[in-house]
Amino acid sequence: MTLEHLKRTLESAQVMKKGNYCYFIHPITDGIPEIKPSLLNEVVDEIQRQIQKLGRIDKIVTMEAMGIPLATLLSQKTGIPFTIIRKRTYNLPGEICVFQKTGYSESKLYINGIEKNDKIIIVDDVLSTGETLRAVLSAMKQTNIDVKGVFIAVYKGDGIEQIRREFNIPVTTLVKIKIENDKVIIES
């Protein structure tokens, strides 16, 4: 796993502050300045390589908004359908409401299109505080959805080990970063 394009573009990403939170701006996590097909393919090819170890997967699940490009291409490449955890309600039967708190905002998320005993993977662009993922995994656990694994393109923060232990689910991150002096630094 080299992911040289992803690492190179992360190292040149702009950093801005939202209150006390350091936010980096990158094509995979923000869709700007643009998502080049070569970058998107590199990230999705690595996730696809990783999920092949998990056996049968019924659905790919992602969170609105920037997990959508990853899940779309991954679905195309694997033939596995995907569904999006949305930021608005549709009031469909079985809809699950999840409270989401991130490093810089709070809101509700709505899960539709997943059924009890579905074997799923969760794919997302970035993991920072882990609170959104924790809320989603709690909801999945309560509804007997079998989460086979979580795949995150960029990991910024700490606490991933706690999520792995708390939910007994493999969480795979492609690149770990930190922000120092308003610059993105690749840690692994």
Contact map, one row per residue, 1 for C-alpha under 8 A:
11100000000000000000000000000000000000000000010000000000000000000000000000000000000000000000000000000000000000000000000000000000000000000000000000000000000000000000000000000000000000000000
11110000000000000000000000000000000000000000000000000000000000000000000000000000000000000000000000000000000000000000000000000000000000000000000000000000000000000000000000000000000000000000
11111110000000000000000000000000000000000110000000000000000000000000000000000000000000000000000000000000000000000000000000000000000000000000000000000000000000000000000000000100000000000000
01111111000000000000000000000000000000000000000000000000000000000000000000000000000000000000000000000000000000000000000000000000000000000000000000000000000000000000000000000000000000000000
00111111100000000000000000000000000000100100000000000000000000000000000000000000000000000000000000000000000000000000000000000000000000000000000000000000000000000000000000000000000000000000
00111111110000000000000000000000000000100110000000000000000000000000000000000000000000000000000000000000000000000000000000000000000000000000000000000000000000000000000000000000000000000000
00111111111000000000000000000000000000000000000000000000000000000000000000000000000000000000000000000000000000000000000000000000000000000000000000000000000000000000000000000010000000000100
00011111111100000000000000000000000000000000000000000000000000000000000000000000000000000000000000000000000000000000000000000000000000000000000000000000000000000000000000000000000000000000
00001111111110000000000001000000000000000000000000000000000000000000000000000000000000000000000000000000000000000000000000000000000000000000000000000000000000000000000000000000000000000000
00000111111110000000000001000000000000000000000000000000000000000000000000000000000000000000000000000000000000000000000000000000000000000000000000000000000000000000000000000000000000011100
00000011111110000000000000000000000000000000000000000000000000000000000000000000000000000000000000000000000000000000000000000000000000000000000000000000000000000000000000000000000000111100
00000001111111000000000000000000000000000000000000000000000000000000000000000000000000000000000000000000000000000000000000000000000000000000000000000000000000000000000000000000000000110000
00000000111111100000000111000000000000000000000000000000000000000000000000000000000000000000000000000000000000000000000000000000000000000000000000000000000000000000000000000000000000110000
00000000000111110000000111000000000000000000000000000000000000000000000000000000000000000000000000000000000000000000000000000000000000000000000000000000000000000000000000000000000001100000
00000000000011111000011110000000000000000000000000000000000000000000000000000000000000000000000000000000000000000000000000000000000000000000000000000000000000000000000000000000000001110000
00000000000001111100011110000000000000000000000000000000000000000000000000000000000000000000000000000000000000000000000000000000000000000000000000000000000000000000000000000000000001000000
00000000000000111111111000000000000000000000000000000000000000000000000000000000000000000000000000000000000000000000000000000000000000000000000000000000000000000000000000000000000000000000
00000000000000011111111000000000000000000000000000000000000000000000000000000000000000000000000000000001000000000000000000000000000000000000000000000000000000000000000000000000000000000000
00000000000000001111100000000000000000000000000000000000000000000000000000000000000000000000000000000001000000000000000000000000000000000000000000000000000000000000000000000000000000000000
00000000000000001111110000000000000000000000000000000000000000000000000000000000000000000000000000000000000000000000000000000000000000000000000000000000000000000000000000000000000000000000
00000000000000001111111000000000000000000000000000000000000000000000000000000000000000000000000000000011000000000000000000000000000000000000000000000000000000000000000000000000000000000000
00000000000000111101111100000000000000000000000000000000000000000000000000000000000000000000000000000000000000000000000000000000000000000000000000000000000000000000000000000000001001000000
00000000000000111100111110000000000000000000000000000000000000000000000000000000000000000000000000000000000000000000000000000000000000000000000000000000000000000000000000000000000000000000
00000000000011110000011111000000000000000000000000000000000000000000000000000000000000000000000000000000000000000000000000000000000000000000000000000000000000000000000000000000000000010000
00000000000011110000001111101101000000000000000000000000000000000000000000000000000000000000000000000000000000000000000000000000000000000000000000000000000000000000000000000000000000000000
00000000110011000000000111111111100000000000000000000000000000000000000000000000000000000000000000000000000000000000000000000000000000000000000000000000000000000000000000000000000000000000
00000000000000000000000011111111111100000000000000000000000000000000000000000000000000000000000000000000000000000000000000000000000000000000000000000000000000000000000000000000000000000000
00000000000000000000000001111111001000010000000000000000000000000100000000000000000000000000000000000000000000000000000000001000000000000000000000000000100000000000000000000000000000000000
00000000000000000000000011111110000000000000000000000000000000000100000000000000000000000000000000000000000000000000000000001100000000000000000000000000000000000000000000000000000000000000
00000000000000000000000011111111000000000000000000000000000000000100000000000000000000000000000000000000000000000000000000000000000000000000000000000000000000000000000000000000000000000000
00000000000000000000000001111111111000000000000000000000000000000100000000000000000000000000000000000000000000000000000000000000000000000000000000000000000000000000000000000000000000000000
00000000000000000000000011110111111000000000000000000000000000000000000000000000000000000000000000000000000000000000000000000000000000000000000000000000000000000000000000000000000000000000
00000000000000000000000001100011111000000000000000000000000000000000000000000000000000000000000000000000000000000000000000000000000000000000000000000000000000000000000000000000000000000000
00000000000000000000000000100011111100000000000000000000000000000000000000000000000000000000000000000000000000000000000000000000000000000000000000000000000000000000000000000000000000000000
00000000000000000000000000110011111110110000000000000000000000000000000000000000000000000000000000000000000000000000000000000000000000000000000000000000000000000000000000000000000000000000
00000000000000000000000000100000011111110000000000000000000000000000000000000000000000000000000000000000000000000000000000000000000000000000000000000000000000000000000000000000000000000000
00000000000000000000000000000000001111111000000000000000000000000000000000000000000000000000000000000000000000000000000000000000000000000000000000000000000000000000000000000000000000000000
00000000000000000000000000000000000111111100000000000000000000000000000000000000000000000000000000000000000000000000000000000000000000000000000000000000000000000000000000000000000000000000
00001100000000000000000000000000001111111110000000000000000000000000000000000000000000000000000000000000000000000000000000000000000000000000000000000000000000000000000000000000000000000000
00000000000000000000000000010000001111111111000000000000000000000000110000000000000000000000000000000000000000000000000000000000000000000000000000000000000000000000000000000000000000000000
00000000000000000000000000000000000011111111100000000000000000000000000010000000000000000000000000000000000000000000000000000000000000000000000000000000000000000000000000000000000000000000
00101100000000000000000000000000000001111111110000000000000000000000000000000000000000000000000000000000000000000000000000000000000000000000000000000000000000000000000000000000000000000000
00100100000000000000000000000000000000111111111000000000000000000000010000000000000000000000000000000000000000000000000000000000000000000000000000000000100000000000000000000100000000000000
00000000000000000000000000000000000000011111111100000000000000000000010011000000000000000000000000000000000000000000000000000000000000000000000000000000000000000000000000000000000000000000
00000000000000000000000000000000000000001111111110000000000000000000000001000000000000000000000000000000000000000000000000000000000000000000000000000000000000000000000000000000000000000000
10000000000000000000000000000000000000000111111111000000000000000000000000000000000000000000000000000000000000000000000000000000000000000000000000000000000000000000000000000100000000000000
00000000000000000000000000000000000000000011111111100000000000000000000001000000000000000000000000000000000000000000000000000000000000000000000000000010000000000000000000000000000000000000
00000000000000000000000000000000000000000001111111110000000000000000000001000100000000000000000000000000000000000000000000000000000000000000000000000000000000000000000000000000000000000000
00000000000000000000000000000000000000000000111111111000000000000000000000000000000000000000000000000000000000000000000000000000000000000000000000000000000000000000000000000000000000000000
00000000000000000000000000000000000000000000011111111100000000000000000000000000000000000000000000000000000000000000000000000000000000000000000000000000000000000000000000000000000000000000
00000000000000000000000000000000000000000000001111111110000000000000000000000000000000000000000000000000000000000000000000000000000000000000000000001000000000000000000000000000000000000000
00000000000000000000000000000000000000000000000111111110000000000000000000000000000000000000000000000000000000000000000000000000000000000000000000000000000000000000000000000000000000000000
00000000000000000000000000000000000000000000000011111110000000000000000000000000000000000000000000000000000000000000000000000000000000000000000000000000000000000000000000000000000000000000
00000000000000000000000000000000000000000000000001111111100000000000000000000000000000000000000000000000000000000000000000000000000000000000000000011000000000000000000000000000000000000000
00000000000000000000000000000000000000000000000000111111100000000000000000000000000000000000000000000000000000000000000000000000000000000000000000000000000000000000000000000000000000000000
00000000000000000000000000000000000000000000000000000111110000000000000000000000000000000000000000000000000000000000001000000000000000000000000000000000000000000000000000000000000000000000
00000000000000000000000000000000000000000000000000000111111100000000000000000001000000000000000000000000000000000000001110000000000000000000000000010000000000000000000000000000000000000000
00000000000000000000000000000000000000000000000000000001111100000000000000000001100000000000000000000000000000000000011100000000000000000000000000000000000000000000000000000000000000000000
00000000000000000000000000000000000000000000000000000000111110000000000000000001111000000000000000000000000000000100011110000000000000000000000000000000000000000000000000000000000000000000
00000000000000000000000000000000000000000000000000000000111111000000001000100001111000000000000000000000000000000000000111100000000000000000000000000000000000000000000000000000000000000000
00000000000000000000000000000000000000000000000000000000001111100000001000000000011110000000000000000000000000000000000111100000000000000000000000000000000000000000000000000000000000000000
00000000000000000000000000000000000000000000000000000000000111110011001000000000011110000000000000000000000000000000000001110000000000000000000000000000000000000000000000000000000000000000
00000000000000000000000000000000000000000000000000000000000011111111000000000000000111000000000000000000000000000000000000110000000000000000000000000000000000000000000000000000000000000000
00000000000000000000000000000000000000000000000000000000000001111111000000000000000111100000000000000000000000000000000000000000000000000000000000000000000000000000000000000000000000000000
00000000000000000000000000000000000000000000000000000000000000111111000000000000000000000000000000000000000000000000000000000000000000000000000000000000000000000000000000000000000000000000
00000000000000000000000000011110000000000000000000000000000000111111110000000000000000000000000000000000000000000000000000011000000000000000000000000000000000000000000000000000000000000000
00000000000000000000000000000000000000000000000000000000000001111111111000000000000000000000000000000000000000000000000000111000000000000000000000000000000000000000000000000000000000000000
00000000000000000000000000000000000000000000000000000000000001111111111100000000000100000000000000000000000000000000000000010000000000000000000000000000000000000000000000000000000000000000
00000000000000000000000000000000000000010000000000000000000000000111111110000000000000000000000000000000000000000000000000000000000000000000000000000000000000000000000000000000000000000000
00000000000000000000000000000000000000010011000000000000000000000111111111000000000000000000000000000000000000000000000000111000000000000000000000000000000000000000000000000000000000000000
00000000000000000000000000000000000000000000000000000000000111000011111111100000010000000000000000000000000000000000000000110000000000000000000000000000000000000000000000000000000000000000
00000000000000000000000000000000000000000000000000000000000000000001111111110000010000000000000000000000000000000000000000000000000000000000000000000000000000000000000000000000000000000000
00000000000000000000000000000000000000001001000000000000000000000000111111111000000000000000000000000000000000000000000000000000000000000000000000000000000000000000000000000000000000000000
00000000000000000000000000000000000000000001101100000000000000000000011111111101000000000000000000000000000000000000000000000000000000000000000000000000000000000000000000000000000000000000
00000000000000000000000000000000000000000000000000000000000100000000001111111111110000000000000000000000000000000000000000000000000000000000000000000000000000000000000000000000000000000000
00000000000000000000000000000000000000000000000000000000000000000000000111111111000000000000000000000000000000000000000000000000000000000000000000000000000000000000000000000000000000000000
00000000000000000000000000000000000000000000000000000000000000000000000011111110000000000000000000000000000000000000000000000000000000000000000000000000000000000000000000000000000000000000
00000000000000000000000000000000000000000000000100000000000000000000000001111111000000000000000000000000000000000000000000000000000000000000000000000000000000000000000000000000000000000000
00000000000000000000000000000000000000000000000000000000000000000000000000111111100000000000000000000000000000000000000000000000000000000000000000000000000000000000000000000000000000000000
00000000000000000000000000000000000000000000000000000000111100000000000001110111110000000000000000000000000000000000000000000000000000000000000000000000000000000000000000000000000000000000
00000000000000000000000000000000000000000000000000000000011100000000000000100011111000000000000000000000000000000000000000000000000000000000000000000000000000000000000000000000000000000000
00000000000000000000000000000000000000000000000000000000001111000000001100100001111100000000000000000000000000000000000000000000000000000000000000000000000000000000000000000000000000000000
00000000000000000000000000000000000000000000000000000000001111000000000000000000111110000000000000000000000000011100000000000000000000000000000000000000000000000000000000000000000000000000
00000000000000000000000000000000000000000000000000000000000011110001000000000000011111000000000000000000000000110000000000000000000000000000000000000000000000000000000000000000000000000000
00000000000000000000000000000000000000000000000000000000000011110000000000000000001111100000000000000000000011110000000000000000000000000000000000000000000000000000000000000000000000000000
00000000000000000000000000000000000000000000000000000000000000110000000000000000000111111000000000000000000011100000000000000000000000000000000000000000000000000000000000000000000000000000
00000000000000000000000000000000000000000000000000000000000000010000000000000000000011111000000000000000001111000000000000000000000000000000000000000000000000000000000000000000000000000000
00000000000000000000000000000000000000000000000000000000000000000000000000000000000001111100000000000000000111000000000000000000000000000000000000000000000000000000000000000000000000000000
00000000000000000000000000000000000000000000000000000000000000000000000000000000000001111110000000000000000011000000000000000000000000000000000000000000000000000000000000000000000000000000
00000000000000000000000000000000000000000000000000000000000000000000000000000000000000011111001000000000000001000000000000000000000000000000000000000000000000000000000000000000000000000000
00000000000000000000000000000000000000000000000000000000000000000000000000000000000000001111101000000000000000000000000000000000000000000000000000000000000000000000000000000000000000000000
00000000000000000000000000000000000000000000000000000000000000000000000000000000000000000111111000000000000000010000000000000000000000000000000000000000000000000000000000000000000000000000
00000000000000000000000000000000000000000000000000000000000000000000000000000000000000000011111000000000000000000000000000000000000000000000000000000000000000000000000000000000000000000000
00000000000000000000000000000000000000000000000000000000000000000000000000000000000000000001111100000000000000010000000000000000000000000000000000000000000000000000000000000000000000000000
00000000000000000000000000000000000000000000000000000000000000000000000000000000000000000111111110000000000001110000000000000000000000000000000000000000000000000000000000000000000000000000
00000000000000000000000000000000000000000000000000000000000000000000000000000000000000000000011111000000000001110000000000000000000000000010000000000000000000000000000000000000000000000000
00000000000000000000000000000000000000000000000000000000000000000000000000000000000000000000001111100000000111100000000000000000000000000000000000000000000000000000000000000000000000000000
00000000000000000000000000000000000000000000000000000000000000000000000000000000000000000000000111110000000111100000000000000000000000110010000000000000000000000000000000000000000000000000
00000000000000000000000000000000000000000000000000000000000000000000000000000000000000000000000011111000011110000000000000000000000000100000000000000000000000000000000000000000000000000000
00000000000000000000000000000000000000000000000000000000000000000000000000000000000000000000000001111100011110000000000000000000001100100000000000000000000000000000000000000000000000000000
00000000000000000000000000000000000000000000000000000000000000000000000000000000000000000000000000111111111000000000000000000000001100000000000000000000000000000000000000000000000000000000
00000000000000000000000000000000000000000000000000000000000000000000000000000000000000000000000000011111110000000000000000000001111100000000000000000000000000000000000000000000000000000000
00000000000000000000100000000000000000000000000000000000000000000000000000000000000000000000000000001111100000000000000000000001100000000000000000000000000000000000000000000000000000000000
00000000000000000110100000000000000000000000000000000000000000000000000000000000000000000000000000001111110000000000000000000000000000000000000000000000000000000000000000000000000000000000
00000000000000000000000000000000000000000000000000000000000000000000000000000000000000000000000000001111111000000000000000000000000000000000000000000000000000000000000000000000000000000000
00000000000000000000000000000000000000000000000000000000000000000000000000000000000000000000000000111101111100000000000000000000000000000000000000000000000000000000000000000000000000000000
00000000000000000000000000000000000000000000000000000000000000000000000000000000000000100000000000111000111110000000000000000000000000000000000000000000000000000000000000000000000000000000
00000000000000000000000000000000000000000000000000000000000000000000000000000000000000110000000011110000011111000000000000000000000000000000000000000000000000000000000000000000000000000000
00000000000000000000000000000000000000000000000000000000000000000000000000000000000011111000000011110000001111100000000000000000000000000000000000000000000000000000000000000000000000000000
00000000000000000000000000000000000000000000000000000000000000000000000000000000000011111100001111000000000111110000000000000000000000000000000000000000000000000000000000000000000000000000
00000000000000000000000000000000000000000000000000000000000000000000000000000000000111000000001111000000000011111100000000000000000000000000000000000000000000000000000000000000000000000000
00000000000000000000000000000000000000000000000000000000000000000000000000000000001110000001011100000000000001111100000000000000000000000000000000000000000000000000000000000000000000000000
00000000000000000000000000000000000000000000000000000000000000000000000000000000001000000000000000000000000000111110000000000000000000000000000000000000000000000000000000000000000000000000
00000000000000000000000000000000000000000000000000000000001000000000000000000000001000000000000000000000000000111111010000000000000000000000000010000000000000000000000000000000000000000000
00000000000000000000000000000000000000000000000000000000000000000000000000000000000000000000000000000000000000001111110000000000000000000000000010000000000000000000000000000000000000000000
00000000000000000000000000000000000000000000000000000000000000000000000000000000000000000000000000000000000000000111110000000000000000000000001110000000000000000000000000000000000000000000
00000000000000000000000000000000000000000000000000000000000000000000000000000000000000000000000000000000000000000011111000000000000000000000000111000000000000000000000000000000000000000000
00000000000000000000000000000000000000000000000000000000011000000000000000000000000000000000000000000000000000000111111100000000000000000000000011000000000000000000000000000000000000000000
00000000000000000000000000000000000000000000000000000001111000000000000000000000000000000000000000000000000000000000111110000000000000000000000011110000000000000000000000000000000000000000
00000000000000000000000000000000000000000000000000000000111110000000000000000000000000000000000000000000000000000000011111000000000000000000000011111000000000000000000000000000000000000000
00000000000000000000000000000000000000000000000000000000101110000000000000000000000000000000000000000000000000000000001111100000000000000000000000111110000000000000000000000000000000000000
00000000000000000000000000000000000000000000000000000000000111000000000000000000000000000000000000000000000000000000000111110000000000000000000000101110000000000000000000000000000000000000
00000000000000000000000000000000000000000000000000000000000111100010011000000000000000000000000000000000000000000000000011111000000000000000000000000111000000000000000000000000000000000000
00000000000000000000000000000000000000000000000000000000000001100111011000000000000000000000000000000000000000000000000001111110000000000000000000000011100000000000000000000000000000000000
00000000000000000000000000011000000000000000000000000000000000000110010000000000000000000000000000000000000000000000000000111110000000000000000000000001110000000000000000000000000000000000
00000000000000000000000000001000000000000000000000000000000000000000000000000000000000000000000000000000000000000000000000011111000000000000000000000001111100000000000000000000000000000000
00000000000000000000000000000000000000000000000000000000000000000000000000000000000000000000000000000000000000000000000000011111110010000000000000000001011110000000000000000000000000000000
00000000000000000000000000000000000000000000000000000000000000000000000000000000000000000000000000000110000000000000000000000111110000000000000000000000001111000000000000000000000000000000
00000000000000000000000000000000000000000000000000000000000000000000000000000000000000000000000000000110000000000000000000000011111100000000000000000000000111100000000000000000000000000000
00000000000000000000000000000000000000000000000000000000000000000000000000000000000000000000000000000100000000000000000000000011111111000000000000000000000000110010000000000000000000000000
00000000000000000000000000000000000000000000000000000000000000000000000000000000000000000000000000011100000000000000000000000000111111100000000000000000000000000000000000000000000000000000
00000000000000000000000000000000000000000000000000000000000000000000000000000000000000000000000000011100000000000000000000000000111111110000000000000000000000000000000000000000000000000000
00000000000000000000000000000000000000000000000000000000000000000000000000000000000000000000000000000000000000000000000000000010011111111000000000000000000000000000000000000000000000000000
00000000000000000000000000000000000000000000000000000000000000000000000000000000000000000000000000000000000000000000000000000000011111111100000000000000000000000010000000000000000000000000
00000000000000000000000000000000000000000000000000000000000000000000000000000000000000000000000001110000000000000000000000000000001111111110000000000000000000000000000000000000000000000000
00000000000000000000000000000000000000000000000000000000000000000000000000000000000000000000000001000000000000000000000000000000000111111111000000000000000000000000000000000000000000000000
00000000000000000000000000000000000000000000000000000000000000000000000000000000000000000000000000000000000000000000000000000000000011111111100000100000000000000000001000000000000000000000
00000000000000000000000000000000000000000000000000000000000000000000000000000000000000000000000000000000000000000000000000000000000001111111110000000000000000000000000000000000000000000000
00000000000000000000000000000000000000000000000000000000000000000000000000000000000000000000000101000000000000000000000000000000000000111111111000000000000000000000000000000000000000000000
00000000000000000000000000000000000000000000000000000000000000000000000000000000000000000000000000000000000000000000000000000000000000011111111111100000000000000000000000000000000000000000
00000000000000000000000000000000000000000000000000000000000000000000000000000000000000000000000000000000000000000000000000000000000000001111111111000000000000000000000000000000000000000000
00000000000000000000000000000000000000000000000000000000000000000000000000000000000000000000000000000000000000000000000000000000000000000111111110000000000000000000000000000000000000000000
00000000000000000000000000000000000000000000000000000000000000000000000000000000000000000000000000000000000000000001000000000000000000000011111110000000000000000000000000000000000000000000
00000000000000000000000000000000000000000000000000000000000000000000000000000000000000000000000000000000000000000001100000000000000000000001111111000000000000000000000000000000000000000000
00000000000000000000000000000000000000000000000000000000000000000000000000000000000000000000000000000000000000000111111100000000000000000001111111100000000000000000000000000000000000000000
00000000000000000000000000000000000000000000000000000000000000000000000000000000000000000000000000000000000000000000111100000000000000000001100111110000000000000000000000000000000000000000
00000000000000000000000000000000000000000000000000000000000000000000000000000000000000000000000000000000000000000000001111000000000000001001000011111100000000000000000010000000000000000000
00000000000000000000000000000000000000000000000000000100100000000000000000000000000000000000000000000000000000000000001110000000000000000000000001111100000000000000000011000000000000000000
00000000000000000000000000000000000000000000000000100100000000000000000000000000000000000000000000000000000000000000000111000000000000000000000000111110000000000000000011110000000000000000
00000000000000000000000000000000000000000000000000000000000000000000000000000000000000000000000000000000000000000000000011100000000000000000000000111111000000000000000011110000000000000000
00000000000000000000000000000000000000000000001000000000000000000000000000000000000000000000000000000000000000000000000011110000000000000000000000001111100000000000000000111100000000000000
00000000000000000000000000000000000000000000000000000000000000000000000000000000000000000000000000000000000000000000000000111110000000000000000000000111111000000000000000111100000000000000
00000000000000000000000000010000000000000010000000000000000000000000000000000000000000000000000000000000000000000000000000011100000000000000000000000011111000000000000000001110000000000000
00000000000000000000000000000000000000000000000000000000000000000000000000000000000000000000000000000000000000000000000000001110000000000000000000000001111100000000000000001111100000000000
00000000000000000000000000000000000000000000000000000000000000000000000000000000000000000000000000000000000000000000000000000111000000000000000000000001111110000000000000001111100000000000
00000000000000000000000000000000000000000000000000000000000000000000000000000000000000000000000000000000000000000000000000000111100000000000000000000000011111000000000000000001110000000000
00000000000000000000000000000000000000000000000000000000000000000000000000000000000000000000000000000000000000000000000000000011100000000000000000000000001111100000000000000000110000000000
00000000000000000000000000000000000000000000000000000000000000000000000000000000000000000000000000000000000000000000000000000001100000000000000000000000000111111000000000000000000000000000
00000000000000000000000000000000000000000000000000000000000000000000000000000000000000000000000000000000000000000000000000000000110000000000000000000000000011111110000000000000000000000000
00000000000000000000000000000000000000000000000000000000000000000000000000000000000000000000000000000000000000000000000000000000010000000000000000000000000001111111000000100000000000000000
00000000000000000000000000000000000000000000000000000000000000000000000000000000000000000000000000000000000000000000000000000000000000000000000000000000000001111111100000000000000000000000
00000000000000000000000000000000000000000000000000000000000000000000000000000000000000000000000000000000000000000000000000000000000000000000000000000000000000111111110000000000000000000000
00000000000000000000000000000000000000000000000000000000000000000000000000000000000000000000000000000000000000000000000000000000010001000000000000000000000000111111111110000000000000000000
00000000000000000000000000000000000000000000000000000000000000000000000000000000000000000000000000000000000000000000000000000000000000000000000000000000000000011111111111100000000000000000
00000000000000000000000000000000000000000000000000000000000000000000000000000000000000000000000000000000000000000000000000000000000000000000000000000000000000001111111110000000000000000000
00000000000000000000000000000000000000000000000000000000000000000000000000000000000000000000000000000000000000000000000000000000000000000000000000000000000000000111111100000000000000000000
00000000000000000000000000000000000000000000000000000000000000000000000000000000000000000000000000000000000000000000000000000000000000001000000000000000000000000011111110000000000000000000
00000000000000000000000000000000000000000000000000000000000000000000000000000000000000000000000000000000000000000000000000000000000000000000000000000000000000000011111111000000000000000000
00000000000000000000000000000000000000000000000000000000000000000000000000000000000000000000000000000000000000000000000000000000000000000000000000111100000000000011101111100000000000000000
00000000000000000000000000000000000000000000000000000000000000000000000000000000000000000000000000000000000000000000000000000000000000000000000000011100000000000001000111110000000000000000
00000000000000000000000000000000000000000000000000000000000000000000000000000000000000000000000000000000000000000000000000000000000000000000000000001111000000010001000011111000000000000000
00000000000000000000000000000000000000000000000000000000000000000000000000000000000000000000000000000000000000000000000000000000000000000000000000001111000000000000000001111100000000000000
00000000000000000000000000000000000000000000000000000000000000000000000000000000000000000000000000000000000000000000000000000000000000000000000000000011111000000000000000111111000000000000
00100000000000000000000000000000000000000010010000000000000000000000000000000000000000000000000000000000000000000000000000000000000000000000000000000011111000000000000000011111000000000000
00000010000000000000000000000000000000000000000000000000000000000000000000000000000000000000000000000000000000000000000000000000000000000000000000000000111000000000000000001111100000000111
00000000000000000000000000000000000000000000000000000000000000000000000000000000000000000000000000000000000000000000000000000000000000000000000000000000011100000000000000001111110000000111
00000000000000000000000000000000000000000000000000000000000000000000000000000000000000000000000000000000000000000000000000000000000000000000000000000000011110000000000000000011111000011111
00000000000000000000000000000000000000000000000000000000000000000000000000000000000000000000000000000000000000000000000000000000000000000000000000000000000110000000000000000001111100011110
00000000000000000000010000000000000000000000000000000000000000000000000000000000000000000000000000000000000000000000000000000000000000000000000000000000000000000000000000000000111111111000
00000000000000000000000000000000000000000000000000000000000000000000000000000000000000000000000000000000000000000000000000000000000000000000000000000000000000000000000000000000011111111000
00000000000000000000000000000000000000000000000000000000000000000000000000000000000000000000000000000000000000000000000000000000000000000000000000000000000000000000000000000000001111100000
00000000000001110000010000000000000000000000000000000000000000000000000000000000000000000000000000000000000000000000000000000000000000000000000000000000000000000000000000000000001111110000
00000000001111100000000000000000000000000000000000000000000000000000000000000000000000000000000000000000000000000000000000000000000000000000000000000000000000000000000000000000001111111000
00000000011110100000000100000000000000000000000000000000000000000000000000000000000000000000000000000000000000000000000000000000000000000000000000000000000000000000000000000000111101111100
00000000011000000000000000000000000000000000000000000000000000000000000000000000000000000000000000000000000000000000000000000000000000000000000000000000000000000000000000000000111100111110
00000010011000000000000000000000000000000000000000000000000000000000000000000000000000000000000000000000000000000000000000000000000000000000000000000000000000000000000000000011110000011111
00000000000000000000000000000000000000000000000000000000000000000000000000000000000000000000000000000000000000000000000000000000000000000000000000000000000000000000000000000011110000001111
00000000000000000000000000000000000000000000000000000000000000000000000000000000000000000000000000000000000000000000000000000000000000000000000000000000000000000000000000000011100000000111
